[in-house]
Structure formats: C-alpha cells, structure tokens
Amino acid sequence: MRRSPFALAAMLAALALAAPRPAQATLHAGDPAPDFRGTDLDGVSHHLTDFRGKVVILFVLGSS
C-alpha cells in the first residue's frame, strides 16, 4: 500500500524526535540535518538521506 507523503513526513518527524542524540552534537543555521533512519507502517526502512535534493517538511507535534 502506498502511503501519502504527509504520512511519511509525520513518521520521519516522530523518529527524529525519538532518535538518540550525541552529547556533543551542535547544529547551526545552514548545517545539513543529521541523518536518521525510521521504519514506516509497511515495514520499509527510510533514511533522511534518501530524500536528498527533495523538499522534506517535518510536522512537529507536542503537548505538555
């Protein structure tokens, strides 16, 4: 089953937030995003680098 780009973007955003972060990682404006890997609902693994050269929109949802 093909997933919408929005569902994939939401999955990547959730994985980005849940990914372990190195203690010394420092990002600045203009730096490339760190690569991370996630698995979609169909069990297919995706890396952020798979989308190099394409627009990726991450929706970040949170509550407190």
N, C-alpha and C positions, 0 to 999 in steps of 0.2 A: 504494500500500500504506500502510495506517495504522500508524504507529509507536506504541509504548506511551509513556505519559507518563514512565516511568522512562528510556527510551532518549533522549527529548528532554531530560530534565533532565541526564543524563550528558553529552550533546553540549554543552549550554549551559555546564556546569561546565568542560569541557575548553576551550571557546572563551574563557571568562572568564579562565582561567589563561594562555592564549596571547596574549591581547589586549595590544597595546602600552599602556603606562601613561605618562601625563603625569608629568613630573618633579615637579610641584608638587601632585599630587593627594593630598589628605589627607581621610580619612573618619573620622567619629566615630560612636559608638553612636547610633542613631536616624536617621542620614542615609540618604537614599534611595540605593540601589545605582546605580552609573554604568551607563548604557545601553551595551549592546554587541550586535553582530549576529553571527549564525552561520548556517551552511547545514547542513541535516540531510542524511541519507543519500539522500533523494529529490530533493535539489537545491533545496528550498524554503528561502527565507531567513526567519529569525526574529529579532526584536529582543526584548530583555528587556522593553521597554515594552509589547509585545504581551500580556504576562501581568499587566499592572497590575490590582490588585484580586484576583488569584488567588494561591494558595499556590504558591511555587516552592521546591523542595528541590534543592539542589546537592550532589552527592556529589563530594568531592574526594579523588582517589587520588594517591598519590605514593610514590616509592621513592628511596632514596639509596644 
